[in-house]
């Protein structure tokens, strides 16, 4: 059913497998496309050491493609939103060298400025302890992601509403406007029905990815398939379904 898995991690960031091991795992799952999207450098303790690492990954991927001719290896990034205005931790020069871009919110990041630290990063870090600021967090997180979509036009938004809250319907409307997919992330256990419902309501696209951090979980997308079928979601609006426009 699925042609590819576009959100996976390797030892270049916080994954436990090599790029080769992940590609081999994708082949065993019968995937036509394998996408690596290691964390951006602003992820504290888990991101790539520096953004030029993505160029190293691309070079390794091109060499592996000579050996593994039955699968297309695509190199992207899971960039971090690091400011209220949607800036990310990867330069436009590096973004232009990537095959695709995924953007997401993560709690443990280095902010762009002190203001972003006080008004964006710190509230998200401590929001779980202070329920009274949830409305504020939803507002600033949604705005930051929307600004990021407008600036960078990524392929997808990773795991929306995982730990850091957003207005999923407002985000879905922006995704529909710019052709950006909302991700159904099978690697984390959190409520995802609302993502499908928001996409149905707004016309947004979806993408089902594993967020694999181990080779054995690359291509583990079954729970995403079940969710799509439960709501009879149009499969031609799922980017990594065989026969979709991505292919």
N, C-alpha and C positions, 0 to 999 in steps of 0.2 A: 504493500500500500504506500509506504513512504519511500521516497527516492533518496532522501539524504537526512543527515543529522548535522546541523550547522552551529550548534553551541556545545562545544566540548573543550576540555582543558588538558594541557600537557605539563610536563615538568618545567616548561619555560615559565609557568606561573605557579599555580597551586595544585596542578594535576599530579597524579602518581605514575603515569605512564609516559613513554616517549611518543613522539609523533608517529614513528614506525609502528609501534604497538597499537596505537589507536586506529591507524589506517588498516592494519591487519584485522582488527576487531570489526571495523565497518564492513570490510569485504566479507567476513564470515556471516554478517547479518544480511548480506545481499544488497547493500546500499550502492547506489550509482554515484553518489556525491558524499564526500566527507568534508566537513568544515571545522577548522580549529579556530577558536575565538578566546585566546588567553586574556586574562584580566589586564586592564590598563595599569600603568605604573603608579597611579595614585592610590591604588588599593594597598593599604598598609600591611606589609608582611605576606601578601599573596599575589601582588601584581608582577608583571615583567620588570626586570631591573631598570630598563630604560626603553623608550619607545622604539629605538633602532633594532631591538630584539626581533620585532616583527619582520624586518628585512631578512634577518637570519633564518627565521621560520620559513619565509617564502623561498629562500634558496634551498633549504632542506626539502621542502615540499616538491619543488621542481625536480630535484634529483630523485625523489621517491617515485614520482610519476613515470619516470623512465623504467622503473622496475615494476610498478603496479599499473599496468595499462588498462585494467578493467574498472578503474574508479577515478573520478575527477577529485583532486585534492584542492580545496579552496582555503585560503588563509585570510581570516578576518580578525576582529578584535571585539572583546566585550569592554567597551569604553565606559568609564565612570563619569557621571555628571558631577562636576566639582564646583558649580556656582548656581546662584539663584537665577541667573540668566541663561542656564543651559549649556555653559561651556563644558568641554570634555577634556580628558587628560591625554589626548593624542593630537598632535599637530595636523593641520590640513595636508601638509606634505606627506606624512606617513599614511593618513587616511586615503589619499589618492593612490597610494601604492598597494592598498589592500584590495582583496576581491570582494569583500563585503564588510559592513559595519553593524554591530549590535550595540545598543546603548542601554544602560540600566542604572538603577539606584542601588548603592551599597552603603552600609553604615560606617565602615571604618576606612575613611578616605582622607586624603590631604586636600583641604579646600583651596580654591584659587586665591582668595584673599581672607584677611581676618574677618571682614564683614560676613563673608560666606560661611566662615567657621562658626561665628556666633549666631547667625540667623538661619542657617541651613543644616550644617553638619551636626553641631552640638544638640540642637533640638531633636534631631532624628535619633541621636545616640541615647538620649535620656527620655524620649517620648513615651517609652513603654512604662516608665515609672510615674508619669504625670498624665493621666488620661484627659485632663482639661485642655491640653494643647493639641489634641488630635485634629480638631478642625483647622488649626493653624498649619499643622504638618500636611494635611491633605491639600490645602491651598498652595503652599510653597512647593511641595513635591510635584504636584500636577503642573504648576506653572513652569518649573524647571525642566520637566520632561517635554512639555509642549515647545518651549523655546529651543530645546535641543533638537527636536524633530524639525522645526522650522529652519534651523541653521545647518544641519548636517544630512537630513533625509536618510536616515539609516535603513537597513533592511528590516530590522525588528527592534522592539523594545523588550528587553529581557525581564522575565518573571515579575510583571507588574503586580503590585500589592503584596509582594513578599516582604514582610517585616516593616517596610516603609510605606505608609498608606498613601493612596492617590484617589482621585475621583475617576473611577475607571470608565464611566460613560463619557465624560468630557475628554479624557485621553483617547478613547476609541474614536470619537468624532474627528479629532485631529489626525489620528492615524488613517482614517478613511479618506480624509481630504488629501493627504500627501502620499497615499499608497504604501504606508508603513504597516507592518504586521505586528499584532500583539502576540507575544509568545505564550504558548501552553507549555510550561516547564515540567517535565515528568520527573525531574531529579529532586524536587522539593515537595514536601507534603504540606500543602496550604490550600485554601479554597480557590478553585479555578472556574467553577460554574459561572460566576459573575463575569468573567472575561469572555466566555463564549456568548453569554446573553447580551453583553454590551456590543460585541461584534455583530451579532444578529440584528440588533436594533439599529446600529449606525452604518452598517455596510462595510465595516473594517475587515481586513484580512487577518488570518491567523497563521502561525507557524508552530509546529510541534517539535521541540528539541529536548534532548536528554540532560543537558548541562553536566555531561559525564566528567567525573574527575578520576575515573579508573577505566582502563581499557574494556573491562568486562561489562560496563554499563553504557558504552557507546551503542547507539541505536536502540536502546530500550525505550520504546515509544508506545507500548501497548496501552497504558492508562490514558494517553492522549487520544488514541484512536477510539477508545470506549467513550470518552467524553464527547467527541465530535458526533459519534453515532447516537448517543443519548439525546442530543438536541437536534439531530438531523441537520447538522451544519453543512452548508453547500461546500462540497469538497473542492470545487474549482476555485474557492477562495482560501484554500490552505496552500501556502507557497511550496511546501515540500512534499506534496502528494504527487504521485506519478501522473503526468499529463497536465500539471498546472503550468501557469505561465512562466514560472521560474525555470522550467526545464525547456 
